[in-house]
């Protein structure tokens, strides 16, 4: 199965955010290259919020270009076999943590946000990612810093999209 086919199946199976999900599917239908950075109308990205539920904390990266605390994530690459694999690859690369695992049940949220020209939109497919016990993180060359924050600290350092992602991830954790 191609990454495009996987993305369509994942989105069709995602049961929340109906209007936004339909916008993602319409984008892919209109843009067969809509998974790739070269698609200037916008492209799908995959991200993962790394959490340590035993300690009630989340790992965020201080994005080098945006200078904002965000979840790990980025563009799909040709070697990615699925959106889930892309999210896990990005989380691993940007956190420096091996042994990460995705929360079961597929994506926890979708977040479409504008980006600077020449592209127009990121259609982010967001996953929850579990850190192994005593995970040691490292700063990648894509980040200025990587740091653990208590769940209650996230709203003080990150924007609303990260807060909503944390809420959705915690809700998924509660049913797992």
C-alpha positions as CSV (number, residue, x, y, z in Angstrom):
1,X,0.0,0.0,0.0
2,X,1.3,3.5,-0.9
3,X,1.7,6.3,1.6
4,X,-1.1,8.1,-0.2
5,X,-3.5,5.1,0.2
6,X,-2.6,4.8,3.8
7,X,-3.3,8.5,4.4
8,X,-6.7,8.2,2.8
9,X,-7.6,5.1,4.9
10,X,-6.3,6.7,8.1
11,X,-8.4,9.8,7.5
12,X,-11.5,7.9,6.5
13,X,-11.2,5.9,9.7
14,X,-10.7,9.0,11.9
15,X,-14.0,9.7,13.5
16,X,-13.5,13.1,15.1
17,X,-13.3,16.6,13.6
18,X,-15.6,15.7,10.7
19,X,-15.4,18.9,8.8
20,X,-11.6,19.2,9.0
21,X,-11.2,15.5,8.1
22,X,-13.3,16.1,5.0
23,X,-11.0,19.1,4.1
24,X,-8.0,16.8,4.4
25,X,-9.6,14.2,2.1
26,X,-10.7,16.8,-0.4
27,X,-7.1,18.2,-0.4
28,X,-5.7,14.8,-1.2
29,X,-8.3,14.1,-3.9
30,X,-7.4,17.4,-5.6
31,X,-3.7,17.1,-5.1
32,X,-2.2,13.6,-5.6
33,X,1.1,15.1,-4.5
34,X,-0.5,16.5,-1.3
35,X,1.7,14.4,1.0
36,X,4.9,16.1,-0.2
37,X,6.5,19.4,0.7
38,X,6.7,20.3,-3.0
39,X,2.9,20.6,-3.1
40,X,2.5,24.4,-2.8
41,X,-1.2,24.3,-2.1
42,X,-0.4,22.6,1.1
43,X,0.8,19.1,2.3
44,X,0.2,16.6,5.0
45,X,2.6,16.4,7.9
46,X,2.8,13.9,10.7
47,X,3.6,14.7,14.3
48,X,3.7,13.0,17.6
49,X,3.3,14.4,21.1
50,X,5.8,12.4,23.3
51,X,4.3,11.8,26.8
52,X,5.5,10.1,30.0
53,X,2.2,9.3,31.7
54,X,3.8,7.9,34.8
55,X,5.4,11.3,35.5
56,X,2.6,13.4,34.1
57,X,4.9,15.2,31.6
58,X,5.3,15.9,27.9
59,X,8.4,16.4,25.8
60,X,8.4,19.5,23.6
61,X,10.9,20.9,21.2
62,X,11.8,24.5,20.8
63,X,11.5,24.8,17.0
64,X,14.6,26.3,15.4
65,X,12.7,28.4,12.8
66,X,9.5,29.2,14.6
67,X,11.1,29.6,18.1
68,X,8.0,28.0,19.6
69,X,7.6,25.0,21.9
70,X,5.9,22.3,19.8
71,X,5.4,18.6,19.5
72,X,7.8,16.6,17.4
73,X,6.8,16.3,13.8
74,X,7.5,17.2,10.2
75,X,7.2,16.3,6.5
76,X,6.6,12.8,5.1
77,X,9.6,11.3,3.4
78,X,9.7,8.8,0.5
79,X,10.7,5.9,2.8
80,X,7.7,6.4,5.1
81,X,5.3,3.5,4.8
82,X,2.4,5.1,6.7
83,X,1.5,8.3,8.4
84,X,2.0,6.5,11.8
85,X,5.5,5.5,10.7
86,X,6.3,9.1,9.7
87,X,5.1,10.4,13.0
88,X,7.1,7.9,15.0
89,X,10.2,8.6,12.8
90,X,9.9,12.3,13.4
91,X,9.3,11.9,17.1
92,X,12.4,9.6,17.4
93,X,14.6,11.9,15.3
94,X,13.6,15.1,17.1
95,X,13.6,13.7,20.6
96,X,16.7,11.5,20.4
97,X,14.7,8.8,22.3
98,X,14.8,5.2,21.1
99,X,12.0,2.9,22.0
100,X,9.1,5.3,21.5
101,X,5.7,3.7,20.8
102,X,2.5,5.1,19.3
103,X,-0.7,5.2,21.4
104,X,-3.1,2.7,19.9
105,X,-6.1,3.8,17.9
106,X,-4.6,6.0,15.2
107,X,-4.3,9.8,15.2
108,X,-5.6,11.7,18.2
109,X,-6.1,15.0,16.4
110,X,-5.9,16.9,13.1
111,X,-4.5,20.5,13.0
112,X,-4.5,22.6,9.8
113,X,-2.4,25.7,10.0
114,X,-1.0,28.3,7.6
115,X,2.7,28.3,6.7
116,X,4.9,30.9,5.0
117,X,5.1,31.1,1.2
118,X,5.7,29.4,-1.2
119,X,3.4,26.8,0.5
120,X,0.0,27.6,2.0
121,X,-1.0,24.9,4.6
122,X,0.2,22.1,6.8
123,X,-2.4,19.5,7.2
124,X,-1.0,17.9,10.3
125,X,-2.0,14.4,11.4
126,X,-1.2,14.2,15.1
127,X,-0.4,11.0,17.1
128,X,0.2,10.4,20.8
129,X,3.6,8.8,21.5
130,X,4.6,7.0,24.7
131,X,8.1,7.5,26.0
132,X,9.8,4.4,27.6
133,X,10.6,4.6,31.4
134,X,13.6,6.9,32.1
135,X,13.8,8.0,28.5
136,X,16.9,10.2,27.8
137,X,16.3,12.9,25.2
138,X,18.7,14.8,23.1
139,X,18.5,18.1,21.1
140,X,18.5,17.5,17.3
141,X,19.8,20.0,14.8
142,X,16.2,20.9,14.0
143,X,15.7,22.3,17.6
144,X,17.1,24.9,19.8
145,X,16.1,22.9,22.9
146,X,14.1,19.8,23.9
147,X,12.6,19.8,27.4
148,X,10.0,17.9,29.6
149,X,7.1,19.9,30.9
150,X,4.5,18.9,33.4
151,X,1.0,18.6,31.9
152,X,0.0,21.7,33.9
153,X,2.9,23.7,32.5
154,X,2.1,23.3,28.8
155,X,-0.4,26.1,28.5
156,X,2.2,28.5,29.8
157,X,4.8,27.7,27.1
158,X,3.0,26.4,24.1
159,X,0.2,27.6,21.9
160,X,-3.4,26.4,21.9
161,X,-2.8,23.7,19.2
162,X,-0.3,22.0,21.5
163,X,-2.7,22.3,24.5
164,X,-5.5,20.7,22.4
165,X,-3.2,17.9,21.3
166,X,-2.2,17.3,24.9
167,X,-5.9,17.1,26.0
168,X,-6.7,14.7,23.2
169,X,-3.7,12.5,24.0
170,X,-4.6,12.4,27.7
171,X,-8.2,11.5,26.8
172,X,-6.8,8.6,24.6
173,X,-4.5,7.5,27.5
174,X,-7.5,7.3,29.8
175,X,-9.2,4.7,27.6
176,X,-6.1,2.7,26.7
